[in-house]
Amino acid sequence: MNENLLALETRKKIFELIEKRPGLHKREIARAMGMSLSTIDYHLHHMEKKGLVEARLDGKYKRYFIRKEGKKEDKRIFSMLRQEVPRRILLFLLSHPKAIHKEICEHIGKAPSTISFHMKKLIKEGLVEEIAMGKEKAYVVKDEEKVIDLLITYRESFVDRAVDRFIDAWAGFGKR
């Protein structure tokens, strides 16, 4: 009986973590909870089966969300925000709309091929739009307000100083 109570308490803590930090994948949950991957897997499977949480495939990761919370669009955005390079690209584009590929590469500090790979993902997910500017292509975030709103709402769940700097600058401009 004590084991069941512990399991319920563990599930409750996992549920609360996902509620607070939507879009985490299994390993991130295991690290945050200080538990083994197999324990997390067991509880997530049970919660998925019972309809408490749902998973969204994101490349090689399965990202978890509270079932009734958030729209499909939010989950798509979170899948990208939970990845470091796409998050940094989105933050840069929010601050520098119509930036070209070269500017993004310079700011992010990654190879052009790496940036191209992530830009294709962001475009495919409908988060970034490509704009022709002569011979160059510029990029803009499609739904700036939604992305910014999610960044602000879940600020503490992103352990990234770039998010903090962006939100502080955004607030400083009186945009919020």
N, C-alpha and C positions, 0 to 999 in steps of 0.2 A: 504494500500500500504506500509506503514512504517513497518507493521508486516512482510510482505514478504521480505523486504530488510533486516530486522533483522534476519529473518530465513535464508536467503542466507548467511549473514555474519556469523551466527552461524555455518552453514554447512561448510563454508570455513574454519573456525577455527578448527572444528572437523576434517576435512579432513587434514589440515596441521599438527595437532597433530598426527594423525595416520601415516602420511607420515614420520614424525620425529621419532615416537616411535611405529613402527609396532608391532602387536601382543598384544596390550592392549585389555582388556575386558571392557565391558560396565561400570562397577563400577569404574575402573581405569580412564576411559575417563571422567566420571561424576565428579570424585574428581579433576582431573587435570583442568577441565574446570570450576569448581565451579558451576555446574548446576545440576538440578534434574535428576534423573534416567529416568523419563518419558519423559523429553525434549530430552535427549540424545537418548533414544529409538526411539522416533519419527523421529529424524534426521537420525539416522543410518538406520532405516527401509527405509526411502526415498532414501538415498544414495545407499543402497543395490539394491533397486528396479530399480534405474537409472543406475546401473552398475559402480558406482564410487568406491565402497568398496566391499569387500567380507569377509565373516566370515568363520572361521575354528573352528569346534567343538573340544574342548580340555577338555575332562571329563565333568565337570559341567559348564565350561566357553565357551563362544563364543568369539574368538579372532578376531580382525579386522585388515585387510590389505588393502592397496590401490590395486585395482583390477589388474592393469597391471604391478604392481611392484613386483619383487621377484618371484623366482621359488617356486614350491611346496616344494622342499627340504628346502628352507630358512624358509618357514612358519612352517614347522615341527620343525626346530631347534628353531625358536622364541617361539613356544608354550612351549618348555621346558625351554628356557632361562628366560621366564617371570615368572616362578615358582621358589621360593626361594631355596628349597631343591635340585631340579634337577640342577639348575644353580650352586649351591655350589659344588655339586658332579662333574659336568663337569669341573669346574674350578680346583678342586682338581686333577682330573684325567689328565687334561692338564699339570699340574705341576708335577704329580707323576704317570706316565704311569705304567701300570701293578700293580697298588695298589690292595691289597686284601680287602675283605669285612670288616674285622676287622679294618684295617687302615682307611678306608672311614668312618666307624662309629665313630672312635675316633676323627678324624679331624672334622667331621660335628657336632658331639655332639648329635646325635639322636640315638634312639633305633635301634637295628639290624633289627627288623621287619619293621620299617619306611624306613630304607635304602633299604631293600630288595624290598619293594613296589615301591620305586622310581627307583631302578635299573631295575626292570622289565619293567617299562614304558620307560626308556631310551633305553633299548635293543629292545623292541617292536617297537619303533619309528626309530630304526636303527642308533641311535646316539652313542651307546656304544656297544662294543663287549666283550664277555666273553671268556677268554682264560684259558684252563686247565693248571694248574701248580702243578703236583702231586696231592695231596689231596685237594689243595686250588684252587680257581678260582680267576683269576686276571681280571682286567677290563682296557680297553683302549678306548679312544674316536676314533671313526671310521674315521671321516673326520676332523682332527684337524685344518687344514688350513681354512676350511669353517667356523667352529665354531669361531676360533680366528678372522677371518676377520669380521664376524658379530659383535663380541664383540667390536672390535676396531671401526668399522664404526658407531655403535650405542651406543658407550660408555656412553654418557651423558644421554641416556634414561634409563640406569640401575642405580637406586639409591642404589648402593651397593658398599661399600668400597672394598669388595673382588674383584670385577671386576677391579676397579682402581689399586689395588695392583698387580693383575695378569698382567694387561697390562703394568704397569710400569716395572715389573720384566721381562716380555717378551721383551720389548723394550731394557732393560738394557743388555740382553744377545745378542743383535744384531740380533734377529730372524726376525725382520721386516725391 
